[in-house]
């Protein structure tokens, strides 16, 4: 399976330029034989000074319907981050659409950075979804900066990790180290979408043994794959009796 990773130069602040740019990238990815396009977290966001809640949309809103139509047109799956309005809260969410334009998953990011607290609500679960005989797990933003989410997805049965950044994560050198560590410690390949430098750390693909499969270049489209056989069955041996207490919450 081939997966395309989009690394735009910067976020878009208007819907039509975003949809137009995404349509062009999806056409390129489809022509390259890709099955899925991975976009950064929140490639479409509020203009400076606009409250995030003013531009947040429900998971079945106009933006999702527009992007579902692009999936059907290009016969290409899409994983994209957006600001989701749900039950009076705003989440940093990651939606996955099938090549038929059907929603396969909608993940609300579980971990927040300090500066996000108060305007983004944290999600409370981790998400796997079926895609082309794979079971990718989703990681958004600060999720990658903690070891537990990737490990939990691996233990639940993920054989691939899809991670997205929003340009606010660690500097590129630290991010590459984190990607290699998450891949190695879980024996899973990781595909990561972020904005191109200097706005973000750039996109990357890392093999299950921590080797870099591909890295950010000057092109806004990065092709990862074919990924067949990249997932490793040599998972690390664990001794959960030693650290089970770490997951307990004191009353």
HELIX and SHEET records of a PDB file:
HELIX    1   1 UNK A   15  UNK A   31  1                                  17    
HELIX    2   2 UNK A   52  UNK A   55  1                                   4    
HELIX    3   3 UNK A   62  UNK A   74  1                                  13    
HELIX    4   4 UNK A  114  UNK A  116  5                                   3    
HELIX    5   5 UNK A  141  UNK A  145  5                                   5    
HELIX    6   6 UNK A  147  UNK A  156  1                                  10    
HELIX    7   7 UNK A  172  UNK A  186  1                                  15    
HELIX    8   8 UNK A  240  UNK A  243  1                                   4    
HELIX    9   9 UNK A  244  UNK A  247  5                                   4    
SHEET    1   A 6 UNK A 103  UNK A 108  0                                        
SHEET    2   A 6 UNK A  89  UNK A  97 -1                                        
SHEET    3   A 6 UNK A  77  UNK A  86 -1                                        
SHEET    4   A 6 UNK A  36  UNK A  38  1                                        
SHEET    5   A 6 UNK A   3  UNK A   6  1                                        
SHEET    6   A 6 UNK A 221  UNK A 224 -1                                        
SHEET    1   B 6 UNK A 128  UNK A 131  0                                        
SHEET    2   B 6 UNK A 134  UNK A 140 -1                                        
SHEET    3   B 6 UNK A 160  UNK A 164  1                                        
SHEET    4   B 6 UNK A 190  UNK A 193  1                                        
SHEET    5   B 6 UNK A 204  UNK A 206 -1                                        
SHEET    6   B 6 UNK A 212  UNK A 215 -1                                        
END                                                                             
